[in-house]
Amino acid sequence: MTPMSRYPVFYCSTEAVDAGFRPVEAADAYEAEQIVQREHPGAVTASLSERVTNEEEIRRLFMAWLEKV
């Protein structure tokens, strides 16, 4: 079995007017984004390295990413 890691995943859905981020347990960043895309169909997603764990840093990066989406 592949070891799981926790990846912060950002999502933004213009259809549902919804955006946010959450940690996702997955084998890799690609799988983490797929999980979020299933929960938020049509959403644009991005993930951070599993090494990024500081909540303030994640929030700052999310806001910067959201301005570009």
N, C-alpha and C positions, 0 to 999 in steps of 0.2 A: 504494500500500500504506500502511496506517495505521501510524504509528510505534509501536513497542512500548515499554512502560515496565515497571518491576519493582514489583509491588504486594505488600506483606506481607499474607497471607491467614491468618486464624485459622479453625480448624475444631474441632467437638466432636460426636462421634457417641456417643450413649448406647447404641445397639445394639451397636456394636463396642467399647465402652468405650475410646474412642480420642480424643485431643485433641492439638492441636499448632498450629504455624504454620510457614509457609514462604514464601519469595519466589516470585512467579509472574510470568513475562513474559507480558504481555497488552496489548491495545489500550486497555483501560480496566478499572476496578475490577470492574464487573459481569462482564465476560468472565473475569477472574481468579478470581472466586468460582465461576463455572460450571465452570471447569477443576477446581477442588478438589472441587466437588460431584460431578463425574463419578468422581473417584478415591475419594471417601468418600460413597457414596450415603446419603441420609438425614441427613447431617451438617448442623448449623447452622453457617453461615459468616459471617464479617465481614471486611472489608478496610480497610486503612489507605491514606492518600494515598501515592502513589509518592514524595513528598518526605520521608516518615519513613524514615530509613535507619539510625538509631542502634540497634544491636542491644539494648542495655540498655533503651532506651525502648520498643522493640517488645516485649521480654520483660515489662516492667512493665505495659504496656497489655494484653497477652495475659492475664496473671494477673488483672487487674481485670475483664476481659471474662469470663473463665472463671467467676469467682465469681457472675456475674449470669445465666449460661446455665442 
